[in-house]
Amino acid sequence: MAISIMIHREKWIFSFLLLLYLFRLIIINYLGLAPDEAYYWYWSKYLDWSYLDHPPMVAYLMAFFTGLGGDSEFFVRVGGLLCSVIALLFLYLTARKLVPNNNQFSWELLLIINITPLFSVGCIVQTPDTPMILFWTVAVFCGAQIISGASGKWWYLWGVALGLGLLSKYPMILIVPCQFAFLLFSRSHRHWLLRKEPYLALLLGLVIFSPVLLWNWQHQWVSFTFQLHHGFSPVKRAMASKLLEYIAGQAGIMTPLLFLAFIYYSVKGFYLSIQRGISAYLYLALLSWPILVFFGFSSMLGKVAGGNWPAPAYITGLILMWSVYREYFGEKRGHKNFIYIAIGLAVVMNLLLHVHLLKPIIPLAPKLDTTRQFHGWRELGNKINSYIKEYPHQEGYFLMADGGQRLSEAVFYSGNRYMGFDFFRPERYIFLPDIDHLQGKNAIILLHRFRESTLKKYEPYFTELTMIGKHTFIYRGEKIKELRIILGKGYRGNWLPFNER
């Protein structure tokens, strides 16, 4: 009877997840690209060893799949969706390794992670986080094998996952101190610190990551400098206020009640790991909470961390949370009712989010609705094409904007016919090839921050500048923002790329 109930529950979870992923396939096909996605897609048209903002993995993924299927929203995103499916497989295997006597536990864990907005958005919107989460999960799986007594050869796969994760996003490096902290504090695993395998694994990861290091060395360490400035630049606000904003952001991406459950049960798990010497709990705790604390601390010192920045912490943190709940609190009525309510609320919020992405139904003020970023770009692309048709020029056109994301949306939705760059952020366009061929062409210039004096910055580069129109972003009947559209005639060819400055 008990086995029948367990199998029945697993079938329900599998069916729910299958329907959820089919729905996600529809969404990634019909939802317009977010500005960041378009920016990474633009990288994929000019592959390089690295880029200003991030390492190159997201561009490689997009280049592979758009190479197969063309430049559509579906093929820009489908690589990320596949990464999330593979990450779920490794999460399932990790849970099976650490909680071997309960197959139902692994399926429940997959359900919980899939109903968090954090993971759901990561399945749909393709960013560097998506492949990083995959390789982080692979590394966690390898660590689970090692702490369960498997061969030291698993360290080498851990090193490969580390290197590939670093090629995806720099915060992957945080797994190194977390993993070695576990080896230091776990008495039964401390012997690994005297073995060669962990250090060879680190060396292997560094070798895989070395193209990014070489690229940065060739470009004055521009990417590392950018990331440090981006994360730690002082923001003049009270530390307590920024910390509260960070915590609220984490509650939002997890849903509030699941976040409370995560805090309570994972902290309890850390306490049990010390009190009872449970190595698996210590491993899971040290690969989650140090990351959350690190980004909380960085938020107090500088810019508040984005909700997705500590995302890897939840890979092991949710395993710990659910393991502690099932082992010590699952039969207590109050805890059980709270978890049922938390999961039910998360399911409802998650389904609403999925529907809202296709057809806005959540009653938010349009300017507070972050999904507005997906809308209006196709119309902008059509307008650019109509202006180019209206003002034909024998030498052709290129595009400009006062923002890399806006520029990339314009390139994508005008049909990927034109090269584009921002004159005043040359470090963003290190990846572009020789642009001398643009001399003599006209430019469509998109300006969000516009004053009459703004045009003076562009005058040295063109023979003539003329304002020809504007594009207003309307979302749910409300004006969100406006772009001025400028025609730049006869590019003089006097712009210097980053490497020549």
C-alpha positions as a printed NumPy array, in Angstrom:
array([[  0.   ,   0.   ,   0.   ],
       [  2.745,   2.469,   0.992],
       [  4.749,   1.575,  -2.143],
       [  1.66 ,   2.122,  -4.294],
       [  1.105,   5.595,  -2.786],
       [  4.762,   6.507,  -3.339],
       [  4.694,   5.421,  -6.997],
       [  1.406,   7.26 ,  -7.485],
       [  2.907,  10.462,  -6.062],
       [  5.998,  10.161,  -8.257],
       [  3.788,   9.809, -11.345],
       [  1.876,  12.941, -10.388],
       [  5.089,  14.9  ,  -9.901],
       [  6.517,  13.626, -13.188],
       [  3.303,  14.533, -15.03 ],
       [  3.256,  18.015, -13.492],
       [  6.885,  18.65 , -14.415],
       [  6.336,  17.354, -17.95 ],
       [  3.409,  19.733, -18.464],
       [  5.417,  22.57 , -16.932],
       [  8.278,  22.018, -19.354],
       [  5.92 ,  21.77 , -22.329],
       [  4.468,  25.112, -21.254],
       [  7.999,  26.523, -20.992],
       [  8.698,  25.363, -24.552],
       [  5.723,  27.428, -25.69 ],
       [  6.847,  30.454, -23.682],
       [ 10.417,  30.482, -25.012],
       [  9.018,  30.45 , -28.545],
       [  6.535,  33.307, -28.203],
       [  8.028,  35.599, -25.554],
       [ 10.165,  38.451, -26.878],
       [ 13.816,  38.546, -25.844],
       [ 14.751,  40.336, -22.644],
       [ 17.398,  43.051, -23.148],
       [ 20.112,  40.945, -21.497],
       [ 19.251,  37.958, -23.688],
       [ 19.553,  40.089, -26.807],
       [ 22.904,  41.377, -25.56 ],
       [ 24.257,  37.839, -25.103],
       [ 22.805,  36.83 , -28.474],
       [ 24.773,  39.678, -30.071],
       [ 27.925,  38.214, -28.54 ],
       [ 27.076,  34.89 , -30.191],
       [ 27.324,  36.526, -33.611],
       [ 30.968,  37.446, -32.852],
       [ 32.435,  34.633, -30.785],
       [ 35.424,  35.487, -28.626],
       [ 37.331,  33.977, -25.701],
       [ 35.512,  36.283, -23.287],
       [ 33.508,  39.499, -23.022],
       [ 33.359,  42.542, -20.781],
       [ 30.422,  41.435, -18.652],
       [ 30.867,  37.672, -18.442],
       [ 32.822,  34.682, -19.729],
       [ 31.726,  33.237, -23.085],
       [ 29.682,  30.083, -22.365],
       [ 26.243,  31.678, -22.848],
       [ 27.364,  33.02 , -26.239],
       [ 28.672,  29.601, -27.263],
       [ 25.361,  27.965, -26.353],
       [ 23.364,  30.532, -28.286],
       [ 25.698,  30.299, -31.272],
       [ 25.326,  26.511, -31.391],
       [ 21.543,  26.423, -31.255],
       [ 20.879,  29.459, -33.45 ],
       [ 23.348,  27.925, -35.889],
       [ 21.065,  24.888, -36.006],
       [ 17.71 ,  26.641, -36.115],
       [ 18.219,  30.31 , -36.932],
       [ 17.885,  33.566, -35.038],
       [ 14.538,  33.09 , -33.314],
       [ 13.574,  33.444, -29.679],
       [ 13.178,  29.67 , -29.44 ],
       [ 16.707,  28.826, -30.578],
       [ 18.238,  31.656, -28.555],
       [ 16.735,  30.059, -25.431],
       [ 16.444,  26.327, -26.018],
       [ 20.048,  25.679, -24.94 ],
       [ 19.286,  27.154, -21.535],
       [ 16.173,  25.028, -21.19 ],
       [ 18.186,  21.901, -21.966],
       [ 20.797,  22.975, -19.408],
       [ 18.065,  23.189, -16.769],
       [ 16.797,  19.685, -17.611],
       [ 20.305,  18.214, -17.334],
       [ 20.84 ,  20.107, -14.067],
       [ 17.657,  18.497, -12.714],
       [ 19.03 ,  15.069, -13.619],
       [ 22.216,  15.703, -11.63 ],
       [ 20.197,  17.172,  -8.757],
       [ 18.099,  14.013,  -8.712],
       [ 21.219,  11.811,  -8.717],
       [ 22.79 ,  13.884,  -5.933],
       [ 19.692,  13.522,  -3.778],
       [ 19.63 ,   9.779,  -4.446],
       [ 23.28 ,   9.52 ,  -3.39 ],
       [ 22.871,  11.527,  -0.173],
       [ 19.407,  10.174,   0.728],
       [ 19.654,   6.649,  -0.751],
       [ 16.703,   4.992,   0.975],
       [ 13.95 ,   7.308,  -0.225],
       [ 13.353,   7.648,  -3.985],
       [ 10.27 ,   9.76 ,  -3.281],
       [ 12.51 ,  12.369,  -1.64 ],
       [ 14.308,  13.061,  -4.94 ],
       [ 11.071,  13.572,  -6.863],
       [  9.708,  15.902,  -4.211],
       [ 12.928,  17.892,  -4.383],
       [ 12.548,  18.306,  -8.16 ],
       [  9.021,  19.572,  -7.62 ],
       [ 10.122,  22.129,  -5.024],
       [ 12.955,  23.587,  -7.071],
       [ 10.721,  23.832, -10.139],
       [  8.054,  25.862,  -8.372],
       [ 10.469,  28.568,  -7.28 ],
       [ 10.457,  31.674,  -9.513],
       [ 14.266,  31.558,  -9.427],
       [ 14.5  ,  28.259, -11.269],
       [ 11.458,  28.87 , -13.457],
       [ 12.815,  32.134, -14.837],
       [ 16.21 ,  30.482, -15.301],
       [ 14.563,  27.847, -17.489],
       [ 12.927,  30.463, -19.709],
       [ 15.329,  33.413, -19.857],
       [ 18.784,  32.506, -21.137],
       [ 21.568,  34.114, -19.091],
       [ 25.09 ,  33.111, -17.949],
       [ 23.485,  31.785, -14.749],
       [ 21.854,  28.926, -16.649],
       [ 24.984,  27.02 , -17.708],
       [ 26.725,  27.97 , -14.444],
       [ 23.917,  26.329, -12.453],
       [ 24.297,  23.195, -14.562],
       [ 28.044,  22.902, -13.924],
       [ 27.609,  23.83 , -10.257],
       [ 25.113,  20.974,  -9.939],
       [ 27.55 ,  18.592, -11.648],
       [ 30.278,  19.66 ,  -9.203],
       [ 27.913,  19.149,  -6.251],
       [ 27.11 ,  15.662,  -7.576],
       [ 30.824,  14.845,  -7.794],
       [ 31.295,  16.108,  -4.244],
       [ 28.431,  13.889,  -3.083],
       [ 30.187,  10.897,  -4.634],
       [ 33.436,  11.796,  -2.875],
       [ 31.937,  12.264,   0.582],
       [ 30.043,   8.984,   0.145],
       [ 33.318,   7.1  ,  -0.217],
       [ 33.669,   6.858,  -3.994],
       [ 36.988,   6.854,  -5.85 ],
       [ 39.183,   9.938,  -5.899],
       [ 38.748,   9.988,  -9.68 ],
       [ 35.534,  11.929,  -9.114],
       [ 37.735,  14.92 ,  -8.241],
       [ 38.762,  15.21 , -11.89 ],
       [ 35.175,  15.488, -13.091],
       [ 34.696,  18.047, -10.313],
       [ 37.625,  19.991, -11.807],
       [ 36.088,  19.849, -15.289],
       [ 32.776,  21.125, -13.898],
       [ 34.641,  23.922, -12.098],
       [ 36.393,  25.006, -15.293],
       [ 33.228,  24.918, -17.403],
       [ 31.347,  26.766, -14.678],
       [ 34.019,  29.478, -14.648],
       [ 33.627,  29.745, -18.42 ],
       [ 29.953,  30.456, -17.681],
       [ 30.059,  32.99 , -14.843],
       [ 32.72 ,  34.152, -12.386],
       [ 30.799,  33.368,  -9.131],
       [ 31.478,  29.695,  -9.894],
       [ 34.775,  30.31 ,  -8.081],
       [ 32.844,  30.405,  -4.792],
       [ 32.451,  26.634,  -4.884],
       [ 36.209,  26.279,  -4.273],
       [ 36.406,  27.8  ,  -0.752],
       [ 33.084,  26.154,   0.12 ],
       [ 34.285,  22.712,  -0.956],
       [ 37.628,  23.056,   0.801],
       [ 35.967,  24.431,   3.941],
       [ 34.012,  21.186,   4.082],
       [ 37.209,  19.154,   3.788],
       [ 38.75 ,  21.222,   6.572],
       [ 35.831,  20.967,   8.996],
       [ 34.778,  17.373,   8.291],
       [ 37.056,  15.154,  10.339],
       [ 36.289,  12.054,   8.282],
       [ 37.122,  13.828,   4.992],
       [ 40.079,  15.929,   6.072],
       [ 42.499,  13.381,   4.654],
       [ 41.689,  14.691,   1.167],
       [ 43.651,  17.835,   1.986],
       [ 46.779,  15.663,   1.992],
       [ 45.94 ,  13.927,  -1.3  ],
       [ 46.873,  15.117,  -4.789],
       [ 43.423,  14.768,  -6.376],
       [ 41.771,  17.996,  -5.09 ],
       [ 44.74 ,  20.098,  -6.175],
       [ 44.992,  18.459,  -9.58 ],
       [ 41.252,  19.106,  -9.96 ],
       [ 41.83 ,  22.79 ,  -9.224],
       [ 44.64 ,  22.856, -11.778],
       [ 42.395,  21.175, -14.352],
       [ 39.677,  23.762, -13.746],
       [ 42.223,  26.556, -14.115],
       [ 43.49 ,  25.133, -17.418],
       [ 39.93 ,  25.02 , -18.794],
       [ 39.377,  28.606, -17.605],
       [ 42.736,  29.833, -18.925],
       [ 41.399,  31.297, -22.229],
       [ 39.396,  33.816, -20.194],
       [ 42.486,  34.669, -18.15 ],
       [ 44.523,  35.131, -21.322],
       [ 41.811,  37.326, -22.881],
       [ 41.695,  39.513, -19.771],
       [ 45.468,  39.817, -19.706],
       [ 45.375,  40.977, -23.327],
       [ 42.677,  43.565, -22.526],
       [ 43.978,  45.176, -19.326],
       [ 41.925,  42.85 , -17.073],
       [ 38.846,  44.785, -18.154],
       [ 36.287,  42.095, -17.32 ],
       [ 37.591,  41.435, -13.802],
       [ 37.775,  45.171, -13.118],
       [ 34.233,  45.638, -14.388],
       [ 32.835,  42.858, -12.201],
       [ 34.57 ,  44.095,  -9.053],
       [ 33.31 ,  47.616,  -9.682],
       [ 29.828,  46.302, -10.501],
       [ 29.536,  44.313,  -7.289],
       [ 31.415,  46.406,  -4.76 ],
       [ 31.034,  50.032,  -5.829],
       [ 29.836,  51.962,  -2.751],
       [ 26.148,  52.86 ,  -2.772],
       [ 25.265,  55.631,  -0.343],
       [ 22.464,  53.979,   1.611],
       [ 22.191,  52.543,   5.07 ],
       [ 23.717,  49.07 ,   5.331],
       [ 20.642,  47.756,   7.146],
       [ 18.377,  49.025,   4.376],
       [ 20.45 ,  47.314,   1.683],
       [ 20.597,  44.074,   3.65 ],
       [ 16.809,  44.067,   4.066],
       [ 16.417,  44.677,   0.338],
       [ 18.719,  41.742,  -0.366],
       [ 16.757,  39.439,   1.956],
       [ 13.453,  40.586,   0.446],
       [ 14.826,  39.804,  -3.   ],
       [ 15.713,  36.272,  -1.911],
       [ 12.25 ,  35.791,  -0.435],
       [ 10.778,  36.94 ,  -3.734],
       [ 12.72 ,  34.536,  -5.931],
       [ 11.977,  31.616,  -3.602],
       [  8.422,  32.687,  -2.614],
       [  8.134,  34.   ,   0.965],
       [  6.961,  30.875,   2.79 ],
       [  9.425,  28.538,   1.07 ],
       [ 12.17 ,  31.009,   1.92 ],
       [ 11.19 ,  30.891,   5.598],
       [ 11.166,  27.091,   5.418],
       [ 14.57 ,  27.171,   3.741],
       [ 16.042,  29.339,   6.51 ],
       [ 14.592,  27.305,   9.37 ],
       [ 15.296,  23.778,   8.15 ],
       [ 18.696,  24.468,   6.564],
       [ 19.958,  26.271,   9.67 ],
       [ 18.646,  23.365,  11.718],
       [ 20.546,  21.037,   9.393],
       [ 23.769,  22.957,   9.97 ],
       [ 23.225,  22.664,  13.74 ],
       [ 22.589,  18.908,  13.413],
       [ 25.734,  18.494,  11.31 ],
       [ 27.764,  19.864,  14.224],
       [ 25.792,  18.245,  17.047],
       [ 25.531,  14.763,  15.526],
       [ 28.414,  14.788,  13.053],
       [ 26.251,  14.312,   9.946],
       [ 28.729,  14.807,   7.099],
       [ 26.082,  15.116,   4.381],
       [ 24.389,  17.966,   6.255],
       [ 27.707,  19.742,   6.77 ],
       [ 28.511,  19.37 ,   3.074],
       [ 25.142,  20.793,   2.016],
       [ 25.283,  23.633,   4.532],
       [ 28.811,  24.738,   3.611],
       [ 27.935,  24.787,  -0.087],
       [ 24.929,  27.038,   0.488],
       [ 25.053,  29.404,   3.456],
       [ 28.546,  30.88 ,   2.873],
       [ 27.348,  32.009,  -0.583],
       [ 24.218,  33.643,   0.815],
       [ 26.266,  35.349,   3.525],
       [ 28.893,  36.509,   1.01 ],
       [ 26.327,  38.267,  -1.18 ],
       [ 24.566,  39.685,   1.865],
       [ 27.862,  41.164,   3.012],
       [ 28.677,  42.514,  -0.456],
       [ 25.201,  44.078,  -0.574],
       [ 25.871,  45.994,   2.617],
       [ 29.229,  47.253,   1.321],
       [ 28.206,  48.118,  -2.233],
       [ 25.416,  47.459,  -4.677],
       [ 22.55 ,  45.235,  -3.526],
       [ 23.073,  41.794,  -5.069],
       [ 20.619,  40.802,  -7.75 ],
       [ 18.155,  38.13 ,  -6.741],
       [ 19.845,  35.59 ,  -9.014],
       [ 23.415,  36.202,  -7.834],
       [ 23.351,  33.672,  -4.932],
       [ 21.335,  31.163,  -7.004],
       [ 23.89 ,  28.297,  -6.655],
       [ 23.341,  28.314,  -2.881],
       [ 19.887,  26.858,  -3.342],
       [ 21.125,  23.757,  -5.171],
       [ 22.48 ,  22.242,  -1.973],
       [ 20.384,  24.394,   0.347],
       [ 17.095,  22.941,  -0.88 ],
       [ 18.428,  19.387,  -0.541],
       [ 19.367,  20.2  ,   3.056],
       [ 16.053,  21.913,   3.759],
       [ 13.954,  19.048,   2.448],
       [ 16.105,  16.353,   4.035],
       [ 15.839,  17.937,   7.49 ],
       [ 12.106,  18.487,   7.115],
       [ 11.419,  14.9  ,   6.002],
       [ 13.702,  13.345,   8.634],
       [ 12.788,  15.387,  11.715],
       [  9.592,  17.358,  11.111],
       [  7.603,  15.556,   8.427],
       [  5.22 ,  13.9  ,  10.876],
       [  4.532,  17.005,  12.973],
       [  1.158,  18.497,  12.083],
       [  2.163,  22.155,  12.347],
       [  5.248,  21.738,  10.188],
       [  3.386,  19.593,   7.676],
       [  0.58 ,  22.138,   7.319],
       [  3.073,  24.975,   6.891],
       [  4.957,  23.085,   4.151],
       [  1.714,  22.192,   2.349],
       [  0.646,  25.843,   2.391],
       [  4.106,  27.002,   1.277],
       [  4.195,  24.544,  -1.627],
       [  0.603,  25.324,  -2.612],
       [  1.31 ,  29.061,  -2.618],
       [  4.497,  28.556,  -4.639],
       [  2.656,  26.41 ,  -7.221],
       [ -0.035,  29.062,  -7.666],
       [  2.514,  31.889,  -7.911],
       [  4.61 ,  29.878, -10.348],
       [  1.719,  29.054, -12.655],
       [  0.559,  32.677, -12.567],
       [  4.074,  33.779, -13.502],
       [  4.169,  31.415, -16.474],
       [  0.806,  32.605, -17.774],
       [  1.689,  36.245, -17.061],
       [  4.743,  35.999, -19.299],
       [  2.509,  35.23 , -22.281],
       [ -0.549,  37.26 , -21.298],
       [ -0.219,  39.718, -18.404],
       [ -2.821,  38.871, -15.777],
       [ -1.182,  39.797, -12.456],
       [ -2.585,  43.175, -11.327],
       [  0.664,  45.116, -11.113],
       [  1.251,  48.714, -12.119],
       [  2.888,  48.48 , -15.581],
       [  6.016,  50.361, -14.472],
       [  6.452,  47.942, -11.546],
       [  5.963,  44.859, -13.702],
       [  9.404,  43.538, -14.635],
       [  7.928,  41.522, -17.519],
       [  7.521,  44.812, -19.416],
       [ 11.135,  44.341, -20.521],
       [ 10.042,  41.64 , -22.985],
       [  7.682,  43.91 , -24.904],
       [  7.99 ,  46.582, -27.582],
       [ 11.226,  45.486, -29.221],
       [  9.711,  43.819, -32.27 ],
       [  7.857,  47.04 , -33.038],
       [ 11.121,  48.944, -32.665],
       [ 12.818,  46.634, -35.168],
       [  9.993,  47.155, -37.657],
       [ 10.245,  50.926, -37.208],
       [ 14.019,  50.861, -37.827],
       [ 13.502,  48.907, -41.042],
       [ 10.809,  51.327, -42.197],
       [ 13.101,  54.328, -41.6  ],
       [ 15.945,  52.688, -43.493],
       [ 13.559,  52.044, -46.366],
       [ 12.329,  55.648, -46.18 ],
       [ 15.886,  57.058, -46.218],
       [ 17.779,  54.743, -48.577],
       [ 21.548,  55.056, -48.684],
       [ 23.751,  53.351, -51.243],
       [ 26.54 ,  52.605, -48.752],
       [ 24.14 ,  50.978, -46.287],
       [ 23.464,  51.351, -42.569],
       [ 24.625,  50.372, -39.115],
       [ 22.947,  50.864, -35.714],
       [ 23.883,  52.761, -32.578],
       [ 22.319,  53.251, -29.14 ],
       [ 23.16 ,  54.657, -25.732],
       [ 22.954,  51.222, -24.162],
       [ 24.262,  47.793, -25.144],
       [ 21.025,  45.972, -24.392],
       [ 18.868,  48.394, -26.389],
       [ 21.298,  48.2  , -29.26 ],
       [ 21.234,  44.403, -29.266],
       [ 17.42 ,  44.32 , -29.255],
       [ 17.471,  46.675, -32.24 ],
       [ 19.948,  44.457, -34.124],
       [ 17.935,  41.296, -33.382],
       [ 14.482,  42.642, -34.211],
       [ 15.592,  44.489, -37.341],
       [ 16.487,  41.05 , -38.674],
       [ 20.192,  40.859, -37.812],
       [ 20.986,  42.846, -40.949],
       [ 23.161,  45.506, -39.374],
       [ 26.234,  45.774, -37.181],
       [ 25.785,  47.892, -34.074],
       [ 27.847,  49.483, -31.312],
       [ 27.867,  52.276, -28.743],
       [ 30.49 ,  54.948, -29.446],
       [ 30.932,  55.716, -25.767],
       [ 31.367,  52.19 , -24.344],
       [ 34.165,  50.738, -26.509],
       [ 35.029,  48.135, -23.866],
       [ 31.679,  46.442, -24.542],
       [ 32.6  ,  45.86 , -28.181],
       [ 36.062,  44.329, -27.974],
       [ 34.612,  41.295, -29.752],
       [ 33.718,  43.189, -32.941],
       [ 35.914,  42.631, -36.007],
       [ 37.413,  45.434, -38.082],
       [ 34.807,  48.205, -38.48 ],
       [ 36.618,  50.266, -41.093],
       [ 34.08 ,  49.075, -43.661],
       [ 31.414,  51.169, -41.901],
       [ 32.956,  54.432, -43.093],
       [ 30.524,  56.265, -45.341],
       [ 27.496,  54.394, -44.086],
       [ 24.519,  56.007, -42.394],
       [ 23.492,  55.117, -38.839],
       [ 20.197,  54.809, -37.03 ],
       [ 20.915,  56.11 , -33.513],
       [ 18.594,  55.228, -30.606],
       [ 18.779,  57.522, -27.588],
       [ 17.007,  56.95 , -24.29 ],
       [ 18.755,  59.688, -22.326],
       [ 18.185,  62.564, -24.726],
       [ 18.86 ,  66.275, -24.554],
       [ 19.617,  68.674, -27.347],
       [ 23.196,  68.768, -26.062],
       [ 23.382,  64.983, -26.484],
       [ 23.674,  65.319, -30.237],
       [ 26.886,  67.335, -29.848],
       [ 28.633,  64.17 , -28.662],
       [ 27.793,  62.5  , -31.978],
       [ 28.532,  65.425, -34.305],
       [ 32.264,  64.652, -34.734],
       [ 31.425,  61.226, -36.163],
       [ 28.906,  62.177, -38.879],
       [ 28.507,  64.747, -41.632],
       [ 24.912,  65.431, -40.557],
       [ 22.507,  64.476, -37.751],
       [ 18.714,  64.643, -38.063],
       [ 16.003,  63.582, -35.651],
       [ 13.569,  61.476, -37.67 ],
       [ 11.203,  60.051, -35.073],
       [ 10.695,  58.318, -31.787],
       [  9.561,  54.983, -30.461],
       [  7.304,  54.811, -27.424],
       [  7.132,  51.605, -25.394],
       [  3.53 ,  50.986, -24.382],
       [  2.821,  48.183, -21.931],
       [ -0.684,  47.372, -20.769],
       [ -1.895,  50.714, -22.046],
       [  0.714,  52.793, -20.212],
       [  3.757,  54.601, -21.561],
       [  6.9  ,  53.034, -20.106],
       [  9.722,  54.828, -21.888],
       [ 10.599,  56.548, -25.124],
       [ 13.529,  56.384, -27.523],
       [ 14.484,  59.218, -29.848],
       [ 15.538,  58.039, -33.291],
       [ 18.334,  59.964, -34.99 ],
       [ 19.623,  59.603, -38.541],
       [ 23.394,  59.964, -38.689],
       [ 24.556,  60.579, -42.251],
       [ 27.984,  59.706, -43.586],
       [ 29.94 ,  58.089, -40.78 ],
       [ 33.458,  59.558, -40.868],
       [ 35.2  ,  56.365, -39.729],
       [ 37.015,  58.076, -36.868],
       [ 35.822,  55.954, -33.922],
       [ 38.559,  54.13 , -32.017],
       [ 37.891,  50.629, -30.692],
       [ 38.922,  49.737, -27.144],
       [ 42.238,  48.217, -28.158],
       [ 43.341,  51.412, -29.909],
       [ 42.618,  53.812, -27.04 ]])
